[in-house]
């Protein structure tokens, strides 16, 4: 059974939370962006942490939903990795990159999905 966009976004956020990713946000971009419907943004504190978040999100999301990303862009040593699940894009960023690019401000018109229980 296919996983819907918001459910997949929440699954990605929960997987990132399991490996202690920081400041996890889900933005709702439908009608605002032609790239994706949901954007999950989270931060890591070091290169090993970014790699762990990347591995954990990919593995857990596949384990829980059988969904794999269409592709991954970037590498942990670039301090910004994107997992593209088509309806959901997951941005795993070092805090310095996140502060620099301020995606939440760039997509300021987006709705915020409450995902924490």
C-alpha positions as CSV (number, residue, x, y, z in Angstrom):
1,X,0.0,0.0,0.0
2,X,1.5,3.4,-1.0
3,X,2.4,5.8,1.7
4,X,0.9,9.3,1.4
5,X,3.1,12.4,1.5
6,X,2.3,13.6,5.0
7,X,2.6,10.2,6.5
8,X,5.9,9.7,4.8
9,X,7.2,13.1,6.0
10,X,6.2,12.2,9.6
11,X,8.0,8.8,9.2
12,X,11.1,10.6,8.0
13,X,11.0,13.0,10.9
14,X,10.5,10.2,13.4
15,X,13.5,8.3,11.9
16,X,15.6,11.4,12.2
17,X,14.5,11.9,15.8
18,X,15.6,8.3,16.7
19,X,19.2,9.2,15.9
20,X,18.9,12.5,17.8
21,X,18.7,14.9,14.8
22,X,18.1,18.4,16.0
23,X,15.4,21.0,15.3
24,X,13.3,18.8,13.1
25,X,10.7,20.6,11.0
26,X,8.2,19.5,8.4
27,X,7.0,22.2,6.0
28,X,3.9,21.8,3.8
29,X,4.7,23.1,0.4
30,X,1.8,21.9,-1.8
31,X,0.7,24.8,-4.0
32,X,3.8,26.8,-3.1
33,X,6.5,24.6,-4.7
34,X,6.5,22.4,-7.8
35,X,9.5,20.4,-6.4
36,X,7.7,18.6,-3.6
37,X,4.7,18.6,-1.3
38,X,6.6,18.2,2.0
39,X,10.1,19.2,3.2
40,X,11.6,17.7,6.3
41,X,14.6,19.8,7.6
42,X,16.8,18.6,10.4
43,X,20.3,19.3,11.8
44,X,23.3,17.3,12.8
45,X,26.2,18.4,14.9
46,X,29.2,16.8,13.2
47,X,30.1,14.8,10.1
48,X,29.6,11.4,11.8
49,X,26.2,12.6,13.1
50,X,25.1,13.7,9.6
51,X,26.1,10.3,8.2
52,X,24.3,8.5,11.0
53,X,21.1,10.6,10.4
54,X,21.3,9.9,6.6
55,X,21.7,6.1,7.2
56,X,19.0,6.0,9.9
57,X,16.4,7.9,7.9
58,X,17.0,5.7,4.8
59,X,17.0,2.5,6.7
60,X,14.1,3.2,9.1
61,X,11.9,4.7,6.4
62,X,12.5,1.6,4.2
63,X,11.9,-0.7,7.1
64,X,8.7,1.0,8.2
65,X,7.2,1.8,4.7
66,X,9.3,-0.2,2.1
67,X,9.9,3.2,0.4
68,X,13.3,4.2,-0.8
69,X,14.4,7.6,-1.9
70,X,14.4,8.2,-5.6
71,X,17.9,9.7,-5.2
72,X,20.2,11.3,-2.7
73,X,22.0,14.6,-3.4
74,X,25.2,15.8,-1.6
75,X,27.4,14.1,0.9
76,X,27.8,14.4,4.6
77,X,31.2,16.0,4.2
78,X,29.5,18.8,2.2
79,X,27.4,19.3,5.4
80,X,24.1,19.1,3.5
81,X,22.4,16.0,2.1
82,X,19.0,15.8,0.5
83,X,17.0,12.6,0.3
84,X,14.3,12.9,-2.5
85,X,11.2,10.8,-1.9
86,X,9.4,12.8,-4.6
87,X,6.5,14.0,-2.4
88,X,8.9,14.5,0.5
89,X,12.4,16.0,0.4
90,X,14.5,15.5,3.5
91,X,17.3,18.0,4.1
92,X,19.9,16.8,6.6
93,X,22.1,19.8,7.3
94,X,25.0,20.8,9.6
95,X,23.8,23.6,11.8
96,X,26.2,26.1,10.2
97,X,24.7,25.4,6.7
98,X,21.2,25.6,8.1
99,X,21.9,29.0,9.7
100,X,23.5,30.1,6.4
101,X,20.7,29.0,4.0
102,X,17.7,29.5,6.3
103,X,15.3,27.2,4.4
104,X,12.5,27.9,6.8
105,X,12.7,31.6,5.9
106,X,13.1,30.9,2.2
107,X,9.8,28.9,2.4
108,X,8.2,31.3,4.8
109,X,4.8,30.9,3.2
110,X,4.8,27.1,3.9
111,X,2.5,25.6,6.5
112,X,4.2,23.7,9.4
113,X,3.1,20.2,10.1
114,X,2.9,19.2,13.7
115,X,4.4,15.7,14.0
116,X,5.5,15.3,17.5
117,X,3.1,13.4,19.7
